[in-house]
Amino acid sequence: MNNKNIKIDISKVSDILRDNTFREIRIFALGPEGTNISQAAYKWAEEERILNKSNIILCDTPEQEIEWAMQVKEKGVLPIFALCAVYYDLCKVFFRHWENYTFLHHYYMQLDNMQLASQKYTQETIKKNATVAAHFSPSILLEETEYILKKANSNSAAAKMCALGEVDACITTESACKLYGLETIEEYGAPNRLFTFGTTDYGVEQIYEVINKRKK
């Protein structure tokens, strides 16, 4: 099926997801535990009333989410990949996978309080040229500092790197900060952000089966 010209009524997506045709909604989200995307995936599934049949699988990168979702070919299992609208490589994800339906649904969530955190330094003791792990998207918060950026695959991955002593500090979420036993140095806030939920070519085929079944 060629999905480039397909239109799905977003107002009907929630009802379709709850259809008994789907015994499992397999959601691939950026991990490890504590990322904003993984939290958004859980809350989205809860609000859509599909949490009882959702299986949230954490991945190392958004690209891996899509790769794993595209491997799902089980009848009755709908693959979903969760992305953040401010992901810096979202345009590449979209244009490299024409066959997918990247923007099936969306969800607004207030960010888990973003912060600069450390295991061994405080606001008073951290060095001006400290090494800070951060995902590329929020790394702009370091733009006017002398901190040395070390790339991380996610906010939680940055926290894990910090907890392992690989860096002096990290930009991460409040949840990941607590999860890895870090202390807050500076808070950046928790604005609203848009998260998107897409499916694969196979997922769209299954959705159309549900739509056609209901027309009979």
Secondary structure as GFF3:
##gff-version 3
##sequence-region A 1 216
A	DSSP	three_ten_helix	10	12	.	.	.	ID=ss1
A	DSSP	alpha_helix	13	17	.	.	.	ID=ss2
A	DSSP	beta_strand	24	30	.	.	.	ID=ss3
A	DSSP	alpha_helix	36	47	.	.	.	ID=ss4
A	DSSP	three_ten_helix	51	53	.	.	.	ID=ss5
A	DSSP	beta_strand	54	59	.	.	.	ID=ss6
A	DSSP	alpha_helix	62	69	.	.	.	ID=ss7
A	DSSP	beta_strand	77	84	.	.	.	ID=ss8
A	DSSP	alpha_helix	90	95	.	.	.	ID=ss9
A	DSSP	beta_strand	101	110	.	.	.	ID=ss10
A	DSSP	beta_strand	114	118	.	.	.	ID=ss11
A	DSSP	beta_strand	131	135	.	.	.	ID=ss12
A	DSSP	three_ten_helix	137	142	.	.	.	ID=ss13
A	DSSP	beta_strand	148	152	.	.	.	ID=ss14
A	DSSP	alpha_helix	155	163	.	.	.	ID=ss15
A	DSSP	beta_strand	169	172	.	.	.	ID=ss16
A	DSSP	alpha_helix	174	179	.	.	.	ID=ss17
A	DSSP	beta_strand	183	189	.	.	.	ID=ss18
A	DSSP	beta_strand	192	199	.	.	.	ID=ss19
A	DSSP	alpha_helix	201	215	.	.	.	ID=ss20
###
